[in-house]
Amino acid sequence: MSDLVVIVFEGRHTADEALLRLQKMSMDWEVDLDEVVVMTRDKNGVVRTRNSDTLTAAGFLGGTSLGALTGTLIGAMAGNPAAGFIAGSAVGAGSGTLAGMLDQADEEDALAARVGAKMGPDSSALAVIGWSNRPSKLLGELEGMKGEVIETSLSVSDEQELRTALSGS
């Protein structure tokens, strides 16, 4: 089962460093990153958000599938199911991608509002939905990164272990 963890770090690039460590573990099949968002706040207070774009891809695939099915049915009634399939796929892909982008923008805005309020100048945050089959190695990778857990779906004991690892104690 996937868990949500949102960590705020001192330093504008610390969340990127933590993400690189998680991605390395992901390449070794020790972590599965379902969704990742990195937020940075510069010295002027401007917040920037980057994510893994999975919602846009899901919208594209879902829209293409639904469009192809609908187009085939309409094309069959008009006597040309192949043309309906192609046209439906194209329209479905475009509308599905647009819907995925709009849905993703709403989620990013909500996350930016919640997390941005807890971020100071020249800081960063990492929001991850995922799971690990090697939690002790994961804690070791994040040890001493001086982060503060501000939101999580972890158990109380797992959250405490993460907080301890981040503080370097």
C-alpha positions as CSV (number, residue, x, y, z in Angstrom):
1,M,0.0,0.0,0.0
2,S,1.3,3.5,-0.9
3,D,1.8,6.2,1.7
4,L,1.9,9.9,1.5
5,V,4.9,11.8,2.9
6,V,5.4,15.6,2.7
7,I,8.8,16.9,4.0
8,V,10.0,20.5,4.1
9,F,13.8,21.0,3.9
10,E,16.1,23.9,4.6
11,G,17.9,24.9,1.3
12,R,16.4,25.2,-2.1
13,H,18.0,22.1,-3.5
14,T,17.7,19.7,-0.6
15,A,14.4,18.2,-1.8
16,D,16.0,17.5,-5.2
17,E,18.8,15.7,-3.5
18,A,16.4,13.6,-1.5
19,L,14.4,12.8,-4.7
20,L,17.7,11.7,-6.4
21,R,18.3,9.3,-3.5
22,L,14.8,7.9,-3.8
23,Q,15.1,7.6,-7.6
24,K,18.3,5.6,-7.1
25,M,16.5,3.3,-4.8
26,S,13.6,3.1,-7.3
27,M,16.1,1.9,-10.0
28,D,17.0,-1.0,-7.6
29,W,13.3,-1.9,-7.1
30,E,13.5,-0.8,-3.4
31,V,11.1,2.0,-3.7
32,D,8.0,2.6,-5.9
33,L,7.3,6.3,-6.5
34,D,3.7,6.6,-7.6
35,E,3.6,10.4,-7.6
36,V,6.3,13.0,-6.8
37,V,6.1,16.8,-6.4
38,V,9.1,19.0,-5.6
39,M,8.4,22.6,-4.5
40,T,11.0,25.3,-4.1
41,R,10.8,28.7,-2.6
42,D,13.5,31.2,-3.5
43,K,14.8,34.1,-1.3
44,N,12.1,36.4,-2.8
45,G,9.3,34.0,-1.7
46,V,8.4,32.8,-5.2
47,V,7.2,29.1,-5.1
48,R,7.8,26.8,-8.0
49,T,6.3,23.3,-8.4
50,R,7.5,20.3,-10.5
51,N,5.9,16.9,-10.6
52,S,6.0,13.5,-12.2
53,D,3.1,14.2,-14.7
54,T,1.3,10.8,-14.1
55,L,-2.1,12.4,-14.2
56,T,-1.6,13.8,-17.7
57,A,-0.4,10.4,-18.9
58,A,-3.4,8.7,-17.3
59,G,-5.8,11.2,-18.9
60,F,-4.2,10.6,-22.3
61,L,-4.5,6.9,-22.0
62,G,-8.0,7.0,-20.7
63,G,-9.2,9.5,-23.2
64,T,-7.6,7.6,-26.1
65,S,-9.4,4.4,-25.0
66,L,-12.7,6.0,-24.5
67,G,-12.5,8.0,-27.7
68,A,-11.5,4.9,-29.7
69,L,-14.4,2.9,-28.4
70,T,-16.9,5.7,-28.9
71,G,-15.5,6.5,-32.4
72,T,-15.7,2.9,-33.4
73,L,-19.4,2.7,-32.3
74,I,-20.3,5.9,-34.1
75,G,-18.2,4.9,-37.2
76,A,-20.0,1.5,-37.3
77,M,-23.4,3.2,-37.4
78,A,-22.1,5.4,-40.2
79,G,-20.6,2.5,-42.1
80,N,-16.9,3.1,-41.5
81,P,-15.7,1.9,-38.1
82,A,-12.0,2.3,-38.9
83,A,-12.4,6.0,-39.6
84,G,-14.4,6.4,-36.4
85,F,-11.7,4.5,-34.4
86,I,-9.0,6.9,-35.7
87,A,-11.0,10.1,-35.3
88,G,-12.3,9.0,-31.8
89,S,-8.8,8.1,-30.6
90,A,-7.4,11.5,-31.7
91,V,-10.3,13.5,-30.1
92,G,-10.2,11.3,-26.9
93,A,-6.4,11.7,-26.5
94,G,-6.6,15.4,-26.8
95,S,-9.5,15.8,-24.4
96,G,-8.1,13.2,-22.0
97,T,-4.8,15.0,-21.8
98,L,-6.5,18.4,-21.3
99,A,-8.6,16.9,-18.5
100,G,-5.5,15.3,-16.9
101,M,-3.7,18.6,-17.0
102,L,-6.6,20.6,-15.5
103,D,-7.0,18.0,-12.7
104,Q,-3.3,18.0,-12.0
105,A,-3.3,21.8,-11.8
106,D,-6.0,21.8,-9.2
107,E,-4.1,19.3,-7.1
108,E,-0.9,21.2,-7.4
109,D,-2.6,24.5,-6.3
110,A,-4.0,22.8,-3.2
111,L,-0.7,21.3,-2.3
112,A,1.2,24.5,-3.0
113,A,-1.2,26.4,-0.7
114,R,-0.8,23.8,2.2
115,V,2.9,23.3,1.9
116,G,3.9,26.8,0.8
117,A,2.5,28.2,4.0
118,K,5.0,26.1,6.0
119,M,8.0,26.9,3.8
120,G,10.4,29.7,4.6
121,P,12.6,31.6,2.2
122,D,15.2,29.6,0.3
123,S,13.7,26.2,1.2
124,S,12.2,23.2,-0.6
125,A,9.6,20.5,-0.1
126,L,9.2,16.9,-1.3
127,A,5.8,15.3,-1.5
128,V,5.8,11.6,-2.3
129,I,3.2,8.9,-2.8
130,G,4.8,5.6,-2.8
131,W,6.0,2.6,-0.8
132,S,9.3,0.8,0.0
133,N,10.1,-2.8,0.6
134,R,13.3,-1.7,2.4
135,P,12.2,1.0,4.9
136,S,15.4,0.8,7.0
137,K,17.5,1.5,3.8
138,L,15.1,4.4,2.9
139,L,15.6,5.9,6.4
140,G,19.4,5.6,6.0
141,E,19.3,7.4,2.6
142,L,17.4,10.3,4.2
143,E,19.3,10.4,7.4
144,G,20.6,13.8,8.4
145,M,18.9,15.8,5.6
146,K,17.4,18.2,8.2
147,G,13.8,18.0,7.0
148,E,10.5,18.4,8.8
149,V,7.6,16.0,8.2
150,I,4.5,18.1,7.8
151,E,2.0,15.6,6.4
152,T,2.0,11.9,6.3
153,S,-0.2,8.8,6.1
154,L,2.5,6.6,7.9
155,S,1.8,4.9,11.2
156,V,2.8,6.8,14.3
157,S,5.9,4.6,14.9
158,D,7.0,4.9,11.2
159,E,6.5,8.6,11.3
160,Q,8.7,8.9,14.4
161,E,11.4,6.8,12.8
162,L,11.4,9.1,9.7
163,R,11.5,12.3,11.9
164,T,14.4,10.8,13.8
165,A,16.3,9.9,10.6
166,L,15.7,13.4,9.1
167,S,17.0,15.2,12.2
168,G,20.2,13.1,12.1
169,S,19.8,12.1,15.8
